[in-house]
Amino acid sequence: MDAFAVSVASGVTMKQMGLRQTLTIAASFALFQALMPVIGWFAGLSFRNYIAAYDHWIVFGLLAGIGIKMIYEARRLEDAEEVKPVMSGGRLLLLSIATSIDALAVGLSFAILSINILAPALIIGFVTGGLSHAGIILGRKVGHLFEGKIEIIGGVILILIGLKILLQHTILQAG
């Protein structure tokens, strides 16, 4: 669902996006969502001790940083009628990693339960790819409803997703 939300935000904030880039974004999210459980599964219990304590901070930092940058760029370009360029490879990589880090824990859980990782990873990847593609299209369709503030809304959405993950792993788990 995080990849879906980021996909909606991407569809909303990017003015020109063709089928090729839509599929590239969806495929990147799908690939990382499928690979992270596999990595977690192979890493086993020893890796969990190193990443579990701060994975939520990494995700929050990445998403908040990208969100703040989007808001800053939107404010800076508010008066300029520039067309937002396509998503850079670096930004796509960061978003793909940030939205899939939690999947490491899924892989670790599967390793603990002695569940074969291949079928779940493929299902996770295909579902994520489909939802991400649908999210981008949805974002592009409703984007005109928010003319002028799209980039700010997209940045706020990314920050809120990062905050949700941070709260789930800190405050909400403590209670």
C-alpha positions, -999 to +999 in steps of 0.1 A: +000+000+000+029+024+006+041+018-030+005+024-042+003+057-023+037+068-036+025+058-071-006+080-068+016+109-056+040+103-085+011+103-110-003+135-095+030+154-093+045+145-127+030+165-155+043+144-184+045+107-180+042+082-208+034+045-207+071+037-206+079+056-175+046+045-158+057+009-164+092+016-153+081+030-120+056+002-114+083-024-123+108-008-100+084-009-071+074-044-079+110-056-082+121-041-049+089-054-031+097-089-045+134-088-038+134-074-002+116-105+012+141-127-006+170-107+009+154-109+043+148-146+039+184-152+030+197-129+057+178-148+084+177-139+120+212-124+123+205-095+099+172-087+117+191-076+148+210-050+128+182-035+107+150-039+128+161-014+154+163+015+129+147+005+096+118+028+103+141+057+108+158+050+074+124+049+057+112+080+074+144+099+065+142+089+029+105+097+024+106+129+044+137+141+026+122+134-008+089+150+004+106+181+017+125+184-016+093+182-036+076+209-014+107+231-017+108+227-055+071+234-058+074+266-038+105+276-058+088+270-092+054+282-082+055+312-104+075+296-132+054+276-157+080+249-160+070+214-167+082+189-141+108+166-156+103+128-155+114+110-124+151+106-121+167+072-116+181+082-082+147+094-069+130+062-082+157+041-066+153+058-032+115+055-034+117+019-044+140+011-014+120+032+010+087+016+002+101-019+004+123-019+035+095-033+056+094-063+032+127-074+047+109-082+079+084-103+059+113-123+045+128-127+079+094-140+092+092-165+064+127-177+072+117-182+108+086-201+098+105-222+072+083-210+044+096-211+009+101-176-003+097-180-041+059-180-044+052-152-019+079-130-035+064-134-069+029-127-056+041-096-038+059-084-069+030-088-092+005-073-069+027-043-062+034-038-099-003-038-107-013-015-078+016+008-086+006+011-122-030+017-112-019+043-086+000+063-112-029+063-136-053+073-107-029+101-097-028+114-133-066+113-136-073+132-104-043+155-105-062+183-123-085+186-093-056+201-073-041+224-099-012+245-086-005+226-054+001+191-067+038+190-059+031+202-023+004+176-018+027+149-032+055+159-009+031+160+021+019+125+012+055+111+012+062+127+045+030+113+060+038+078+047+073+080+064+057+093+096+031+065+096+059+039+093+080+056+120+050+057+144+041+021+137+076+010+147+081+033+177+051+047+195+024+023+184+045-008+191+055+004+225+018+008+235 
